[in-house]
């Protein structure tokens, strides 16, 4: 009998999914991939996110170095958010995940709040 070395999760992948798996983080990054947006514009683009959650996630993404907040002096003062180079580097991976989800996940899934369709089993 041969002994096998125990397998371990890749630490970097675990960190990536821990961060991007937080609700809204990946969606916000992908939305900002279209270009800089203000707070209200982001709120309209990401249906279902509250003001406080949007603010929290934008702060978190900024601290992670994935987006930057730009304040343009007024009047009126305008604030916009844009991806950094590190945030932009994530776009191909987010686009690949989007294509995979379109081809492999049902239209309504628990993450969307909808039920999974019944799966028919061959007997």
LINMOGI-V635553 format. One record per residue. RES is the residue in one small letter. PHI is phi in radians with two decimals (NA if undefined). Layout:
RES:PHI  RES:PHI
//
This chain:
x:NA  x:-1.65  x:-1.54  x:-1.88  x:-1.27  x:-1.13  x:-1.62  x:-2.31  x:-1.14  x:-1.20  x:-1.08  x:-1.14  x:-1.16  x:-1.08  x:-1.12  x:-1.07  x:-1.25  x:-1.09  x:-1.45  x:-1.28  x:-1.34  x:-1.16  x:-0.93  x:1.51  x:-1.01  x:-1.11  x:-1.12  x:-1.13  x:-1.08  x:-1.12  x:-1.12  x:-1.25  x:-1.10  x:-1.38  x:2.28  x:-1.03  x:-2.51  x:-1.48  x:-1.01  x:-1.10  x:-1.15  x:-1.11  x:-1.05  x:-1.19  x:-1.28  x:-1.92  x:-1.06  x:1.69  x:-1.53  x:-1.45  x:-1.01  x:-1.17  x:-1.20  x:-1.05  x:-1.06  x:-1.09  x:-1.19  x:-1.11  x:-1.09  x:-1.09  x:-1.14  x:-1.16  x:-1.12  x:-1.37  x:1.42  x:-1.68  x:-2.51  x:-2.23  x:-1.78  x:-2.04  x:-1.89  x:-1.81  x:-1.08  x:-1.72  x:-1.44  x:-1.36  x:-1.19  x:-2.11  x:-2.03  x:-2.33  x:-2.12  x:-2.45  x:-1.23  x:-1.47  x:-1.05  x:-1.15  x:-1.16  x:-1.11  x:-1.13  x:-1.40  x:-0.98  x:-1.04  x:-1.18  x:-1.17  x:-1.15  x:-1.14  x:-1.11  x:-1.09  x:-1.09  x:-1.09  x:-1.10  x:-1.06  x:-1.61  x:-2.23  x:-1.87  x:-1.11  x:-1.01  x:-1.94  x:-2.36  x:-0.91  x:-1.12  x:-1.50  x:1.58  x:-1.80  x:-1.34  x:-1.31  x:-1.16  x:-1.12  x:-1.77  x:-1.48  x:-1.91  x:-1.33  x:-1.73
//
